[in-house]
Amino acid sequence: MKRTPIVMSATVLGTAAILGFHAHQPSTPLASAASSSSSSSSTSTKSAGGSGTAASTGSGGGTALGDAMNTRYGIAQVRVTVSGGKITKIEAVQLQNSDPKSAAISSYAEPILQQSVLSKQTAAVDTVSGATYTSLSYEGSLQSALDKLGFKSADGTAASTDMSQLQ
């Protein structure tokens, strides 16, 4: 009987905390498939290889749009810029956003993946815990963009672009 007030108070406080929780809004702008294809076609130029999706600078650099990687939670697609033989910029054109939870996971994982890629200079980075689909599809799209630019990491690592395990 002496524990009853403590248990009741803890229950009320726990319930109030749960009801007061509000998830944050995604920080990464998530583009639709139509807008990403129109923006990529207007900014891309033909490279020497003729792929049509890379803008080459001729000095071991350029910008390329990665392949769209489809998962059960949505599509991930990134654009990468390489300059002076280094990955200098990664832009998430589209990330999984089929529902609010997927959008929240993607917005959480994207800056972690971006920072990891920029520091390791390879698409083969560790998967973000709790964001397996986002991580693997992000890495796959990034690797396809790097392949279009002919970029090879210093240690020779490459991310898999096989998304069959995510379907």
N, CA, C and O of each residue as an XYZ file, in Angstrom:
668
protein
N       0.804     -1.191      0.000
C       0.000      0.000      0.000
C       0.852      1.261      0.000
O       0.434      2.285     -0.542
N       2.041      1.207      0.600
C       2.892      2.385      0.657
C       3.457      2.736     -0.722
O       3.789      3.893     -0.979
N       3.566      1.747     -1.603
C       4.124      1.999     -2.935
C       3.085      2.506     -3.912
O       3.458      3.004     -4.975
N       1.833      2.408     -3.615
C       0.770      2.793     -4.527
C       0.904      4.246     -4.990
O       0.826      4.486     -6.195
N       1.100      5.223     -4.108
C       1.232      6.609     -4.599
C       2.448      6.794     -5.513
O       2.389      7.569     -6.468
N       3.532      6.100     -5.231
C       4.728      6.219     -6.066
C       4.477      5.644     -7.454
O       4.836      6.254     -8.461
N       3.861      4.471     -7.502
C       3.569      3.824     -8.779
C       2.585      4.663     -9.583
O       2.756      4.830    -10.790
N       1.564      5.188     -8.930
C       0.574      6.016     -9.629
C       1.228      7.296    -10.168
O       0.945      7.700    -11.296
N       2.084      7.929     -9.389
C       2.768      9.145     -9.829
C       3.683      8.859    -11.014
O       3.715      9.620    -11.980
N       4.417      7.768    -10.933
C       5.309      7.402    -12.030
C       4.522      7.101    -13.299
O       4.954      7.462    -14.394
N       3.393      6.456    -13.168
C       2.543      6.140    -14.318
C       2.018      7.423    -14.959
O       2.041      7.556    -16.183
N       1.555      8.348    -14.161
C       1.034      9.610    -14.678
C       2.147     10.404    -15.367
O       1.943     10.940    -16.456
N       3.318     10.479    -14.739
C       4.436     11.209    -15.346
C       4.894     10.556    -16.653
O       5.173     11.248    -17.631
N       4.969      9.238    -16.666
C       5.365      8.527    -17.889
C       4.378      8.743    -19.013
O       4.777      8.961    -20.157
N       3.092      8.685    -18.704
C       2.056      8.910    -19.711
C       2.122     10.345    -20.236
O       1.999     10.572    -21.440
N       2.315     11.302    -19.345
C       2.422     12.705    -19.765
C       3.632     12.911    -20.670
O       3.554     13.658    -21.645
N       4.744     12.259    -20.358
C       5.946     12.385    -21.180
C       5.727     11.811    -22.571
O       6.160     12.400    -23.561
N       5.067     10.685    -22.651
C       4.803     10.061    -23.955
C       3.859     10.925    -24.774
O       4.088     11.137    -25.965
N       2.804     11.422    -24.151
C       1.843     12.257    -24.878
C       2.445     13.597    -25.289
O       1.998     14.196    -26.266
N       3.435     14.068    -24.571
C       4.069     15.339    -24.892
C       5.179     15.240    -25.915
O       5.721     16.265    -26.328
N       5.534     14.030    -26.337
C       6.627     13.837    -27.287
C       6.189     14.255    -28.682
O       5.116     13.871    -29.148
N       7.025     15.042    -29.344
C       6.778     15.447    -30.728
C       8.027     15.156    -31.541
O       9.114     15.635    -31.216
N       7.870     14.372    -32.596
C       9.004     14.043    -33.459
C       9.428     15.288    -34.225
O       8.596     16.136    -34.546
N      10.726     15.402    -34.520
C      11.228     16.555    -35.264
C      10.923     16.408    -36.741
O      10.738     15.298    -37.239
N      10.872     17.522    -37.432
C      10.641     17.530    -38.865
C      11.930     17.172    -39.593
O      13.014     17.493    -39.106
N      11.839     16.518    -40.743
C      13.052     16.186    -41.495
C      13.830     17.446    -41.852
O      13.253     18.432    -42.310
N      15.145     17.406    -41.639
C      15.967     18.574    -41.946
C      16.442     18.584    -43.387
O      16.842     19.629    -43.900
N      16.405     17.433    -44.048
C      16.834     17.337    -45.430
C      15.636     17.529    -46.343
O      14.646     16.814    -46.192
N      15.684     18.462    -47.282
C      14.575     18.603    -48.210
C      14.475     17.345    -49.069
O      15.449     16.913    -49.686
N      13.298     16.781    -49.092
C      13.096     15.550    -49.832
C      12.362     15.879    -51.115
O      11.234     16.370    -51.081
N      12.990     15.613    -52.242
C      12.427     15.951    -53.533
C      11.572     14.804    -54.038
O      11.791     13.647    -53.678
N      10.609     15.127    -54.865
C       9.814     14.081    -55.482
C      10.556     13.566    -56.707
O      11.495     14.202    -57.186
N      10.138     12.426    -57.205
C      10.816     11.823    -58.347
C      10.737     12.728    -59.574
O      11.698     12.812    -60.339
N       9.607     13.404    -59.771
C       9.442     14.262    -60.935
C      10.380     15.461    -60.867
O      11.003     15.821    -61.866
N      10.482     16.075    -59.699
C      11.342     17.254    -59.613
C      12.813     16.887    -59.676
O      13.615     17.668    -60.187
N      13.191     15.707    -59.164
C      14.597     15.334    -59.222
C      15.023     15.008    -60.637
O      16.153     15.309    -61.023
N      14.139     14.396    -61.425
C      14.533     14.077    -62.789
C      14.591     15.337    -63.647
O      15.441     15.437    -64.532
N      13.701     16.303    -63.400
C      13.751     17.519    -64.196
C      14.940     18.374    -63.815
O      15.547     18.998    -64.686
N      15.295     18.424    -62.521
C      16.441     19.234    -62.129
C      17.746     18.596    -62.575
O      18.692     19.304    -62.920
N      17.814     17.267    -62.574
C      19.054     16.627    -62.990
C      19.263     16.740    -64.484
O      20.398     16.859    -64.945
N      18.181     16.705    -65.250
C      18.356     16.795    -66.694
C      18.715     18.214    -67.114
O      19.361     18.407    -68.144
N      18.303     19.216    -66.326
C      18.617     20.579    -66.711
C      20.035     20.977    -66.318
O      20.581     21.923    -66.885
N      20.649     20.269    -65.353
C      21.983     20.653    -64.911
C      23.077     19.722    -65.384
O      24.256     20.016    -65.184
N      22.729     18.616    -66.000
C      23.772     17.674    -66.397
C      24.177     17.901    -67.845
O      23.390     18.364    -68.671
N      25.428     17.562    -68.123
C      25.946     17.652    -69.473
C      26.647     16.353    -69.798
O      26.969     15.569    -68.905
N      26.879     16.128    -71.063
C      27.555     14.892    -71.451
C      29.016     14.934    -71.087
O      29.701     15.929    -71.325
N      29.494     13.837    -70.502
C      30.916     13.729    -70.206
C      31.611     13.085    -71.387
O      30.976     12.706    -72.372
N      32.904     12.968    -71.276
C      33.667     12.346    -72.351
C      33.218     10.922    -72.572
O      33.294     10.422    -73.694
N      32.749     10.249    -71.524
C      32.291      8.868    -71.629
C      30.927      8.766    -72.266
O      30.531      7.676    -72.679
N      30.185      9.869    -72.365
C      28.899      9.853    -73.035
C      27.763      9.367    -72.169
O      26.723      8.998    -72.713
N      27.892      9.344    -70.850
C      26.824      8.823    -70.017
C      25.665      9.795    -69.902
O      24.536      9.373    -69.651
N      25.915     11.088    -70.080
C      24.846     12.052    -70.039
C      24.455     12.475    -68.632
O      23.591     13.339    -68.484
N      25.051     11.904    -67.594
C      24.669     12.270    -66.239
C      25.815     12.854    -65.437
O      25.649     13.139    -64.251
N      26.951     13.035    -66.041
C      28.099     13.580    -65.313
C      28.592     14.840    -66.004
O      28.676     14.898    -67.231
N      28.914     15.834    -65.215
C      29.521     17.046    -65.745
C      30.999     16.983    -65.393
O      31.370     17.137    -64.230
N      31.832     16.760    -66.378
C      33.245     16.523    -66.117
C      34.046     17.806    -66.221
O      33.797     18.637    -67.093
N      35.008     17.960    -65.326
C      35.878     19.130    -65.369
C      37.191     18.817    -66.061
O      37.955     19.732    -66.369
N      37.470     17.555    -66.309
C      38.679     17.178    -67.015
C      39.890     17.016    -66.122
O      40.924     16.547    -66.597
N      39.812     17.384    -64.839
C      40.965     17.275    -63.950
C      40.687     16.319    -62.795
O      40.995     16.635    -61.646
N      40.117     15.170    -63.083
C      39.827     14.206    -62.038
C      38.669     14.632    -61.172
O      38.630     14.314    -59.984
N      37.722     15.348    -61.751
C      36.593     15.809    -60.966
C      35.347     15.959    -61.792
O      35.319     15.620    -62.975
N      34.319     16.469    -61.160
C      33.051     16.698    -61.823
C      31.904     16.426    -60.873
O      32.099     16.172    -59.685
N      30.708     16.485    -61.423
C      29.498     16.231    -60.661
C      28.692     15.163    -61.369
O      28.571     15.184    -62.594
N      28.139     14.229    -60.611
C      27.335     13.169    -61.205
C      26.152     12.860    -60.314
O      26.227     12.956    -59.089
N      25.063     12.487    -60.954
C      23.853     12.066    -60.265
C      23.855     10.545    -60.203
O      23.964      9.877    -61.231
N      23.734     10.004    -59.004
C      23.721      8.563    -58.830
C      22.410      7.950    -59.282
O      21.408      8.644    -59.452
N      22.430      6.642    -59.474
C      21.215      5.921    -59.831
C      20.224      5.998    -58.676
O      20.620      6.045    -57.512
N      18.941      6.012    -59.003
C      17.896      5.990    -57.978
C      17.807      4.564    -57.440
O      17.594      3.622    -58.204
N      17.967      4.406    -56.137
C      17.913      3.102    -55.489
C      16.560      2.950    -54.810
O      16.242      3.675    -53.868
N      15.772      2.005    -55.294
C      14.415      1.811    -54.800
C      14.390      0.777    -53.679
O      14.937     -0.316    -53.825
N      13.760      1.122    -52.565
C      13.564      0.200    -51.450
C      12.078      0.182    -51.114
O      11.294      0.932    -51.696
N      11.696     -0.674    -50.180
C      10.289     -0.732    -49.793
C       9.827      0.542    -49.092
O       8.624      0.764    -48.961
N      10.746      1.373    -48.644
C      10.404      2.608    -47.948
C      10.524      3.844    -48.821
O      10.243      4.952    -48.365
N      10.931      3.672    -50.058
C      11.057      4.794    -50.978
C      12.377      4.757    -51.731
O      13.117      3.774    -51.675
N      12.653      5.827    -52.423
C      13.822      5.927    -53.297
C      14.885      6.803    -52.649
O      14.575      7.802    -51.999
N      16.137      6.416    -52.836
C      17.273      7.247    -52.425
C      18.104      7.547    -53.663
O      18.373      6.667    -54.481
N      18.505      8.806    -53.782
C      19.341      9.224    -54.904
C      20.201     10.393    -54.448
O      19.711     11.320    -53.803
N      21.476     10.344    -54.784
C      22.398     11.402    -54.373
C      23.165     11.950    -55.570
O      23.312     11.291    -56.600
N      23.648     13.175    -55.399
C      24.506     13.834    -56.379
C      25.834     14.091    -55.681
O      25.863     14.572    -54.549
N      26.921     13.773    -56.351
C      28.244     13.931    -55.737
C      29.104     14.834    -56.610
O      29.009     14.825    -57.837
N      29.943     15.611    -55.939
C      30.912     16.460    -56.627
C      32.306     16.031    -56.198
O      32.603     15.918    -55.009
N      33.155     15.794    -57.194
C      34.543     15.418    -56.955
C      35.410     16.516    -57.543
O      35.206     16.942    -58.680
N      36.383     16.972    -56.755
C      37.285     18.021    -57.209
C      38.684     17.705    -56.705
O      38.874     17.405    -55.526
N      39.648     17.772    -57.590
C      41.026     17.494    -57.211
C      41.230     16.074    -56.708
O      42.088     15.833    -55.859
N      40.455     15.138    -57.221
C      40.583     13.740    -56.806
C      39.976     13.435    -55.438
O      40.230     12.369    -54.876
N      39.175     14.360    -54.896
C      38.540     14.157    -53.591
C      37.038     14.410    -53.697
O      36.588     15.246    -54.480
N      36.277     13.672    -52.896
C      34.842     13.918    -52.795
C      34.680     15.192    -51.971
O      35.090     15.245    -50.812
N      34.080     16.216    -52.577
C      33.961     17.502    -51.887
C      32.535     17.839    -51.476
O      32.332     18.623    -50.549
N      31.543     17.261    -52.150
C      30.159     17.591    -51.828
C      29.254     16.413    -52.163
O      29.408     15.762    -53.196
N      28.308     16.156    -51.265
C      27.299     15.126    -51.492
C      25.951     15.752    -51.183
O      25.749     16.317    -50.109
N      25.040     15.648    -52.122
C      23.709     16.224    -51.950
C      22.677     15.112    -52.098
O      22.652     14.408    -53.107
N      21.831     14.961    -51.090
C      20.742     13.987    -51.172
C      19.629     14.598    -52.013
O      18.926     15.501    -51.560
N      19.472     14.107    -53.232
C      18.424     14.606    -54.114
C      17.077     14.080    -53.644
O      16.069     14.786    -53.679
N      17.079     12.830    -53.206
C      15.851     12.190    -52.751
C      16.213     11.119    -51.739
O      17.166     10.365    -51.942
N      15.461     11.048    -50.656
C      15.643     10.003    -49.654
C      14.289      9.378    -49.329
O      13.245      9.933    -49.671
N      14.310      8.228    -48.672
C      13.089      7.526    -48.338
C      12.164      8.446    -47.546
O      12.567      9.057    -46.556
N      10.911      8.531    -48.006
C       9.929      9.385    -47.334
C       8.510      8.883    -47.544
O       7.575      9.681    -47.610
N       8.337      7.570    -47.650
C       7.009      7.027    -47.909
C       6.066      7.215    -46.734
O       4.849      7.147    -46.907
N       6.596      7.447    -45.550
C       5.784      7.715    -44.369
C       6.608      8.599    -43.427
O       7.816      8.738    -43.623
N       5.986      9.190    -42.421
C       6.735     10.090    -41.529
C       7.916      9.425    -40.826
O       8.944     10.068    -40.611
N       7.788      8.169    -40.472
C       8.897      7.484    -39.797
C      10.089      7.331    -40.739
O      11.229      7.559    -40.334
N       9.837      6.948    -41.985
C      10.914      6.820    -42.969
C      11.599      8.155    -43.205
O      12.823      8.220    -43.313
N      10.810      9.222    -43.286
C      11.382     10.555    -43.486
C      12.246     10.960    -42.295
O      13.315     11.545    -42.471
N      11.787     10.650    -41.088
C      12.559     10.987    -39.891
C      13.866     10.205    -39.836
O      14.912     10.755    -39.489
N      13.805      8.933    -40.176
C      15.013      8.103    -40.176
C      16.001      8.619    -41.210
O      17.196      8.722    -40.932
N      15.512      8.945    -42.396
C      16.379      9.449    -43.463
C      17.023     10.775    -43.071
O      18.212     10.986    -43.311
N      16.239     11.669    -42.468
C      16.799     12.970    -42.095
C      17.817     12.841    -40.966
O      18.726     13.663    -40.848
N      17.665     11.818    -40.145
C      18.641     11.552    -39.082
C      19.925     10.950    -39.665
O      21.026     11.348    -39.284
N      19.785      9.996    -40.583
C      20.931      9.247    -41.100
C      21.745     10.023    -42.136
O      22.958      9.834    -42.227
N      21.108     10.881    -42.908
C      21.786     11.539    -44.026
C      23.010     12.345    -43.611
O      24.054     12.183    -44.241
N      22.953     13.202    -42.596
C      24.171     13.938    -42.240
C      25.283     13.042    -41.693
O      26.465     13.336    -41.873
N      24.911     11.964    -41.036
C      25.916     11.018    -40.528
C      26.615     10.337    -41.697
O      27.841     10.224    -41.712
N      25.836      9.883    -42.680
C      26.412      9.237    -43.862
C      27.274     10.227    -44.649
O      28.371      9.886    -45.091
N      26.781     11.431    -44.819
C      27.519     12.452    -45.566
C      28.877     12.725    -44.919
O      29.901     12.744    -45.602
N      28.883     12.934    -43.619
C      30.129     13.217    -42.911
C      31.095     12.039    -43.001
O      32.299     12.228    -43.178
N      30.566     10.829    -42.879
C      31.401      9.633    -42.946
C      32.048      9.487    -44.319
O      33.230      9.161    -44.422
N      31.271      9.730    -45.371
C      31.803      9.635    -46.736
C      32.873     10.694    -46.966
O      33.926     10.406    -47.534
N      32.605     11.912    -46.528
C      33.571     12.994    -46.732
C      34.864     12.744    -45.963
O      35.940     13.095    -46.446
N      34.782     12.151    -44.790
C      36.005     11.900    -44.025
C      36.759     10.674    -44.522
O      37.990     10.671    -44.501
N      36.058      9.631    -44.969
C      36.723      8.413    -45.436
C      37.030      8.426    -46.927
O      37.840      7.628    -47.400
N      36.385      9.333    -47.678
C      36.599      9.461    -49.119
C      36.282      8.167    -49.877
O      36.987      7.793    -50.814
N      35.215      7.500    -49.457
C      34.728      6.298    -50.130
C      33.242      6.165    -49.860
O      32.741      6.686    -48.864
N      32.533      5.468    -50.742
C      31.107      5.203    -50.522
C      30.910      4.016    -49.589
O      29.803      3.796    -49.096
N      31.960      3.255    -49.342
C      31.875      2.071    -48.479
C      32.076      2.506    -47.028
O      33.179      2.414    -46.490
N      31.004      2.979    -46.407
C      31.057      3.436    -45.023
C      30.148      2.562    -44.168
O      29.367      1.763    -44.684
N      30.261      2.727    -42.855
C      29.442      1.941    -41.943
C      27.972      2.318    -42.057
O      27.628      3.475    -42.298
N      27.115      1.322    -41.879
C      25.677      1.532    -41.885
C      25.263      2.236    -40.600
O      25.739      1.893    -39.517
N      24.378      3.218    -40.721
C      23.865      3.925    -39.549
C      22.870      3.013    -38.843
O      21.946      2.487    -39.464
N      23.067      2.831    -37.546
C      22.194      1.962    -36.760
C      20.757      2.463    -36.820
O      20.490      3.641    -36.580
N      19.841      1.566    -37.139
C      18.430      1.922    -37.237
C      18.031      2.478    -38.589
O      16.859      2.786    -38.807
N      18.982      2.612    -39.500
C      18.704      3.175    -40.826
C      19.365      2.332    -41.908
O      20.046      2.858    -42.789
N      19.162      1.032    -41.836
C      19.817      0.110    -42.766
C      19.427      0.386    -44.205
O      20.301      0.489    -45.065
N      18.137      0.510    -44.492
C      17.685      0.722    -45.863
C      18.194      2.061    -46.401
O      18.660      2.137    -47.538
N      18.105      3.100    -45.596
C      18.599      4.415    -46.007
C      20.103      4.353    -46.269
O      20.580      4.855    -47.286
N      20.842      3.740    -45.356
C      22.305      3.671    -45.487
C      22.724      2.923    -46.745
O      23.534      3.425    -47.525
N      22.183      1.733    -46.947
C      22.606      0.917    -48.086
C      22.196      1.532    -49.420
O      22.961      1.480    -50.383
N      21.007      2.110    -49.486
C      20.578      2.728    -50.742
C      21.340      4.030    -51.007
O      21.639      4.339    -52.160
N      21.654      4.788    -49.971
C      22.469      6.008    -50.091
C      23.853      5.642    -50.627
O      24.351      6.268    -51.563
N      24.463      4.629    -50.026
C      25.792      4.189    -50.461
C      25.759      3.666    -51.898
O      26.678      3.927    -52.675
N      24.714      2.937    -52.248
C      24.599      2.403    -53.600
C      24.468      3.500    -54.643
O      25.114      3.448    -55.689
N      23.632      4.494    -54.360
C      23.467      5.610    -55.289
C      24.760      6.418    -55.395
O      25.158      6.833    -56.484
N      25.401      6.630    -54.265
C      26.671      7.359    -54.255
C      27.733      6.620    -55.057
O      28.469      7.233    -55.830
N      27.816      5.300    -54.876
C      28.821      4.527    -55.607
C      28.567      4.592    -57.106
O      29.513      4.682    -57.888
N      27.294      4.546    -57.522
C      27.005      4.626    -58.959
C      27.420      5.987    -59.521
O      27.899      6.070    -60.652
N      27.235      7.062    -58.730
C      27.677      8.393    -59.176
C      29.197      8.454    -59.269
O      29.745      9.007    -60.222
N      29.878      7.881    -58.272
C      31.349      7.866    -58.302
C      31.867      7.047    -59.481
O      32.869      7.406    -60.099
N      31.181      5.948    -59.790
C      31.567      5.136    -60.944
C      31.427      5.927    -62.238
O      32.269      5.812    -63.128
N      30.368      6.728    -62.348
C      30.159      7.546    -63.545
C      31.288      8.561    -63.723
O      31.638      8.925    -64.846
N      31.852      9.014    -62.599
C      32.963      9.970    -62.656
C      34.317      9.280    -62.781
O      35.329      9.942    -63.011
N      34.345      7.966    -62.633
C      35.604      7.238    -62.675
C      36.419      7.417    -61.409
O      37.637      7.242    -61.433
N      35.775      7.763    -60.302
C      36.459      7.991    -59.030
C      36.738      6.659    -58.344
O      35.857      5.808    -58.230
N      37.962      6.494    -57.894
C      38.362      5.315    -57.119
C      38.891      5.805    -55.785
O      39.686      6.743    -55.736
N      38.452      5.171    -54.692
C      38.942      5.586    -53.374
C      40.404      5.190    -53.230
O      40.880      4.272    -53.899
N      41.106      5.888    -52.358
C      42.536      5.641    -52.164
C      42.816      4.212    -51.704
O      43.828      3.625    -52.086
N      41.924      3.652    -50.887
C      42.148      2.289    -50.401
C      41.485      1.229    -51.277
O      41.558      0.039    -50.970
N      40.842      1.647    -52.359
C      40.254      0.703    -53.304
C      38.900      0.150    -52.903
O      38.381     -0.729    -53.590
N      38.299      0.636    -51.804
C      37.004      0.126    -51.379
C      35.890      0.726    -52.218
O      36.011      1.832    -52.744
N      34.801     -0.029    -52.332
C      33.625      0.427    -53.062
C      32.383     -0.145    -52.384
O      32.405     -1.259    -51.860
N      31.318      0.620    -52.401
C      30.045      0.167    -51.844
C      29.315     -0.676    -52.875
O      29.501     -0.501    -54.079
N      28.494     -1.581    -52.401
C      27.698     -2.412    -53.288
C      26.538     -1.605    -53.853
O      25.935     -0.795    -53.149
N      26.232     -1.827    -55.114
C      25.067     -1.199    -55.713
C      23.948     -2.207    -55.925
O      22.958     -1.904    -56.592
N      24.095     -3.404    -55.363
C      23.084     -4.450    -55.458
C      22.032     -4.221    -54.383
O      22.305     -4.417    -53.199
N      20.847     -3.813    -54.778
C      19.781     -3.511    -53.819
C      18.755     -4.653    -53.723
O      17.680     -4.461    -53.154
N      19.067     -5.821    -54.264
C      18.120     -6.938    -54.233
C      17.786     -7.375    -52.817
O      16.688     -7.872    -52.567
N      18.721     -7.197    -51.880
C      18.475     -7.585    -50.504
C      17.523     -6.635    -49.789
O      17.033     -6.955    -48.706
N      17.254     -5.475    -50.373
C      16.398     -4.481    -49.732
C      14.971     -4.476    -50.277
O      14.150     -3.677    -49.827
N      14.671     -5.320    -51.201
C      13.328     -5.316    -51.792
C      12.317     -6.035    -50.941
O      11.145     -6.114    -51.310
